[in-house]
Amino acid sequence: MRNTNGQLICIEDHLVQTPYGLLITDLKKGQTLSYHQLKFLEDVSHAFDASKHLNLVNSSEKEFIELIRFKGADEFTHSLKMIHDFALYHSDLCFDTAEKNALFDLKILWEGLEEMAKA
């Protein structure tokens, strides 16, 4: 659903209706999507058009990927897993939703790096 400004908003807690189907999110009813969520939807719209894939990567993203390749995706993967495991298993931290999301973000990063290392 869109608000009067044309922005996608949450139709009910944790669900946003997009042109591509329902998006599960951490938003509450009536909140608008963040920049990153909108970028994700833009990426989805280009997913089936191979001619647009390179347009999604800007120069700073290319530099970042080159740095990862130079240092080694395996090194970064190991570091991210170590930070994740240390926070989760070797600390007395209390984990609420934000902390759990941060740990999940680390997992997404290392899984992406593992895939890069395979390619």
Secondary structure as the mmCIF struct_conf table of DSSP 4:
data_model
#
loop_
_struct_conf.conf_type_id
_struct_conf.id
_struct_conf.beg_label_comp_id
_struct_conf.beg_label_asym_id
_struct_conf.beg_label_seq_id
_struct_conf.end_label_comp_id
_struct_conf.end_label_asym_id
_struct_conf.end_label_seq_id
STRN STRN1 ARG A 2 ARG A 2
TURN_TY1_P TURN_TY1_P1 THR A 4 ASN A 5
BEND BEND1 GLY A 6 GLY A 6
STRN STRN2 LEU A 8 ILE A 9
STRN STRN3 CYS A 10 GLU A 12
TURN_TY1_P TURN_TY1_P2 ASP A 13 HIS A 14
STRN STRN4 LEU A 15 THR A 18
TURN_TY1_P TURN_TY1_P3 PRO A 19 TYR A 20
STRN STRN5 GLY A 21 ILE A 24
BEND BEND2 ASP A 26 ASP A 26
HELX_LH_PP_P HELX_LH_PP_P1 LEU A 27 LYS A 28
TURN_TY1_P TURN_TY1_P4 LYS A 29 GLY A 30
HELX_LH_PP_P HELX_LH_PP_P2 GLN A 31 GLN A 31
STRN STRN6 THR A 32 THR A 32
HELX_LH_PP_P HELX_LH_PP_P3 LEU A 33 SER A 34
HELX_RH_AL_P HELX_RH_AL_P1 TYR A 35 HIS A 46
TURN_TY1_P TURN_TY1_P5 ALA A 47 PHE A 48
HELX_RH_3T_P HELX_RH_3T_P1 ALA A 50 LEU A 56
HELX_RH_AL_P HELX_RH_AL_P2 SER A 59 LYS A 71
HELX_RH_AL_P HELX_RH_AL_P3 ALA A 73 TYR A 89
BEND BEND3 HIS A 90 SER A 91
HELX_RH_AL_P HELX_RH_AL_P4 THR A 97 LYS A 118
#
